[in-house]
């Protein structure tokens, strides 16, 4: 909106002004791994040589990754168009010694943080400042971290579904390769192949109904559709990580400066919305499987809530209540963000993608999905304690033994919040925040 007016005469003054007016963010600081990843994406984009930044800016950003320095970046303020302007401005200011930052996880004034980390404040000219903020690096980073977390949980749900089927003595014919080939979806066939390997050696009990509930029988179709969707997101994230999301771009061989819209984060917005839908359905599957497992009408006669002494003990009742709340939260959060465009900047930015909101929302949801996986795992471990059979597939028996070693039986009742997190760590990777821990 102000492009027709002269800027400041001094480059350093122009830099200060460019960054200062963007100091309008609000809310809690971003998770440190998200802020750090955003700067890694940014320095990679700048290092490709199309942004016209000073070489020492790339070197200064790269030096940060040899330390534990992380800028303090507020969560709210980006619309994901013209880049993640406000959050990246906070990051740039922290690297200049202004605002706040973290060292070894401690929040302090940025100047003190730079000194403690052994870093020099970054000096910028006008173009450097604009290039640091004018790109979708936060959106890309959050999408990538969310995808990583969902991938881990997706694998965990596949494995837990196999353990559930083995503990109950299900017939694995729902994974028959001929059945899945006839279905015609590559993701479902691939998921079923992996589940067959996990269930290799299973011996059906012969006491189950011919057709299992959908949460077991249709699991390869559901998980396979999720796999197909995640492969789409894989492609978007790979392209975004390799992209130059700046404006304008400089092509010196052609003596050309090109103005355009590479900072428009619509691909990541759509991909993150897809992630949100996948997360919501994977979370629903895990919750429904736990509900099946605690129900004596469907779990082969195991005690209600898997309580070791029903009435005197509650077993999984508290955890099952919490998973219901988690799923409700996932459903509420799964409303698409990438089509919520609002005009801003005197209608210069008359369409915006809201990719940052979509990506950070998916990142948060991935943390809840991880806890749903942990909740189901605790239930499967408890089922073995209260009378479920020993798994007959070696891979399932190995998983159960690992869970039993990490998690004591619920006998008597005790708080299970830590056990759920322990199980999630075991399944998806210890301290994997971005898909993520919500601790």
N, C-alpha and C positions, 0 to 999 in steps of 0.2 A: 504493500500500500504506500510505502514511502520511497519507492524506487525512483521517482522523478525529482527527488530533492538531493542536494549535495550532502555528502558525508563529511566527517571531520577531516581536517587537513593533516593532522599528525596520525601516523599509522598506529602507534602505541595507544593513542587516545581512542582511535576507532575501535581497536581491539577491546579495550576496557568497556566501551559503550556497548559493543555487540554482545558481550557476555553479561554485563551488568543488568540489562533490561530483561534478560531471560531468567533472572533470579526470582522466579515467581512460583516455584514448585511448593507443594504442600504434602503433608502426610508423613508416615514413618519412612525411615531409610529403606532402600532396597536391600534384599539379602546380599551379603557381601559377594557371594559367588556370582550373582547376576551382574552387579556393578563391575566386577573385575572382568567377567566374560565380555561385557559390552565394550570395554576398552581394548580387549584383545581383538575383537572383531573390527573395532575402529582403526587400530594401528595397522592391521592387515590390509584394510581397504586403502588407507593413505599410502602404504608402502608400495602399492602397485603403480604409483607414479603418474596418475591422471588427475590428482587433486591440486597440484601446484603448491604444496606446503613446503616449508623449509625442512631441510634434511635433519636438523637438530630436533625437530618436533617428533619425527619418527623415532630417532634415537632415544629421546627423553621418555616417550611412552614405553618403548621396549624395555628401558632400564627399570621401570616400575615393576616388571614381572620377575625381576631378581630379588624383590623384597616382598614384604607382607602389606605394603601400603595399598589401601583401597579408598577411593573417594566416598564421602557420604553423599548419597544421591536420594532426594525425596521421590516417593513413588508416583505421585500424581502431578500431571501437567503436560504430558505429551499427547498429541493427537495422531502421531505416526505419519505426519505429512510435513514436507520440508525437513524431514528427519525428526529424530527425537531431540528437538531443540533444547527444551528446558532441562531434562535430566543430563544431557551431555554437557550443557553449560556448567552445571554444578560440578561435573567431573573435571572439566577443563579448569575451572576456578580453583579447585582443590590442588590440581597439579601446579598451579601458579602460587600456591601457598595461601589461598583465600578460602573462607568457609571452613568446613570440617572434613576429617578423614579418619580412617582407622589404621592402626598398626598393631599387629598381633591381636586383632580383634577388639582393641580398645579405641573408643571414640575420643578425639581430641581436636583442637584447632589444627587446620591443615598445615600451617607453617611449622608447628611443632612436630607434626607427623612426618613431614618431609625430612626434617632434621634428624629425627630418630631413625628413619629408614635409610639415611645417608644419601638422599636425593637432593638435587638442586631444583629450585623453582623453575618452571618452564617459562621461557620468554617467547612471546607470540607477536606477530604482526597482524594486520587486519585480515589478510587472507587465511592465515593459520587458524585464527579464532573461528572464522566461518566454517572452514573445512572440518574442524573438530566437532562441530555441533550439527552440521548439515547432512545427516545420514541416519539410517535406520538401525544403527548398531545395537541399541538396547533391545529393540523389537526382535532382531535376529538372534541375539544371545539368549533372550528369555524363551523364544520358540525352540531353539536348539536344546536348551537344558530341559524344557518340558518334554520334548520328544524323547530325550534320553531316559528320563524317568518313566514315561509311559511304556517305552520299549521294555524296560526292566520289569515293570508290573505285568505287562502282557505275557512275558515269558513265565512269570510266577504264576499267573492264573492258569495257564496251560498245565503247568506241573501240578498245581494244587487240585485241578479238576481230575487229573489222573489219580492222585492219591485218594481223593474222595470216592471215585469209582471203584478203586481197589478195596478200600476199607469196607465199602458197602457190598462188595461182591458182584458188581455189575458185569453184564455181558458186554464186551467191547465192540460188538458188531456195528455200533453207530460210527465207528472209525474205519469201517471196511473201505479199502482203496477203490473198489469198484463203485461203491455208493458215492464216494466223494468225487470220483472222476465224472460220474453221470451228472453231478451237481454243476460242474462246469466253471467253478470259480477257483482260480489258481491259489489264492490265499488259503481257502478252506482245505484244499488238497495238501498244501505244504504244512499247515498246522496239524492236520490229521496225521501226516507222516511222522512228525515229531512226537505227537502223543502216542502213536503206536509203539515207537521206540521206548518211551518211558514206561508203557504198560506191557512191554514184552515179558512174557512169562506169567501173565495174570491167569488165574483160574476162577471162572465165575462160580458163585456160590450155588446157583440154581434155584435160589429162593426169591429172587427179585421178579417183579412183573416184566412181561415181555418188552414193554416200552417204558423206558425211564422218563422221569419228568424232563421238560425241555432244558432245564438248567444243566443237565448232563447230556441228554440225547442230542440237543442242538448246539452243544458247545463248539464243535469244529466249524459249524456254519457261522456262529456269532464271532468267534475268535478269528476265523478266516476273513470275514468282512473287515474286522479291525485291522488285520494284517494288510489287506489291500489298501485301506485308508492310510495306514502308517507309511506304506511305501510311497504314496503320493506326498506325504509330508516330508519323508526322507529327501525326495527330489527338490522340494522347495527350499528346505534348509541347506542342502548342498549348494544350490545356486546362490542363495543369499550369502552364505559364508564366503563364497568366491567373488562376490559382486563388488562393484564400486558404486556406493549409494550416495554420492556427493553431487553437488551442483554449484557452479558449472564445472565441466570437465575440460581438461587441457590436452590438446593433441599437437605437440610441438612439431612433429614431422610434417604436419599439414598446415602449420602456422594458424591454428584454429582453436577458438574457445567456443564450446557448445553449451547452450543453456537448455535444460530440459527438466525431467521429473524423476530421475532415478532414486530420489529420496522418498518416493511414494510407496509405503509399505503394505500395499494390498496383497501381494502373494503370501506374506507371513500372516496377515490378518485372516485370510481364508484358511490357511493351513492350521492356524491356532484354533479357529472355530471347528474345524474337522477334529482336531485333537480333543477339544472339549466334548464333542459328541461321542467320540470313542471312549474317553475316560468315563463319561456318565454311564454308558452301557456296560463297560467292563466292571465298573463299581457295582452296578445293579446285579450283574451275574454273580460276583463274589458274595454279595449280601444274600441273594436268593439261595445260593448253595449253602451258606451258613444256616439260613432259616430251615432248609431241608434237613440239615445235619442235626439240629437241635429238636426236631419234631419227631416224637416217637411213632407217629402215624406214618412216617415216610423214611425213617432212618434205620429200619430193620429191627425195631424194638429196643433201641438204646434209650436210657432214661431221658425224660424231658429236660431240656436245657443242658443235657450232658452232665447233670449234677450227680456227684458221687453218692449223695444221700438226699434225694429230692425231698423238699420240705425243710429239712435241716440245713441244706445247702442250696445254693442258687446256680452253681456251675457257670455257664456262659451267658446268663440272663443279662447282666450289665453290659457285656460286650455286644450282645445282639441288639440291645437298645441303642448303643452308640452307633452301630453300623447303619441302623435305620436313619439316624440323624445325619450321618455322613452322606448317604445317598440323597436325602432331601436337599442337602447343601449342593451336591453336584448337579442335581437337576435344575436348581434355581440358577446356578452359575453358567449352565450350558447355553443360555440364550445367546445367539450369535452377536458378536461385537462388530464384525466387519461390514455390517450393513446399517450401522447406526450413525451414518454421516451427518455432521452438522457444519454449516458454513462458518468460517471464522476469518480473521485478518482482513476486515472490510471486503469480504467476498473474493479476495485473491485466492484463498484456500476455500473455494466454494464446495469442493468435495474432499473428504478426508477418510482414510481407511480405519482409523482407530486400531491399528495393528498392535500398538503397545499395550492397550487394554486387553486385547484378545490374548496376547502372548503371556502377560503376567497373570491373567486369569487362568490360563492353561497350566502355568507353572504351579500355582496354588492348588489347583484341582489334582494335579499329579501327586502332590503330597498326601491328599486325602485318599486317593486310590491306593497308594502305598500302604496306608494304615488299614484299608479294607483287606488287602492281601494278608497283612499281619494278623488281622482278626480271624480270618478264615483259617489261617495256619494254626493259630492257638486252638480253634475248635477241632481241627483234625487231630491235633496232638491229644486233646482231651478225650476225643472219641475212642482212641486206642486205650486210654486209661479206664474207661467205663464199660468196656466190653466189645468194642469193634474187633474184628479179626486182625491178625497179623497180615500186612500186605503180602501178596504172593508174587508180585513183580519186583525183582531185585532193586530197580531204580526207585520204586515207591518205598520199599522197606528202608533204603538208604536215607531217603528224605525224612521219613518218620523218625528214624534214629537220630538224625541231626537235630530235628525239632525237640525230641525228647531230651537230648543232652543239654539243649539251651534253655528249655522251659520246663519247670517242674509241673507235675500234675496239679490240677485244681482240687485239692483235697487236704485240708478244708478250704473254704472260700478265702480269697485274698484280693486286694486290688490288682487289676490285670493290665493297667495302662502301660506299664513298663514292659510287660511280657509281649504285648502287641507290637511295641516298637522293636523289641529284640527280634521277634519273628520277622518283621519287615526288613530289618537289617540283614538277617540271615538269607532272606529270599532275594533281595534286590541290591544289596551292597551296603556296607556299613557307612553311615554318615553321608549318604547320597541325598543331598538336600534338594536338588532341583527337579526334581521329580521325585522327589524331594521330601525333605523332612519338614513338618510343620511345628516342630518343637520350639 
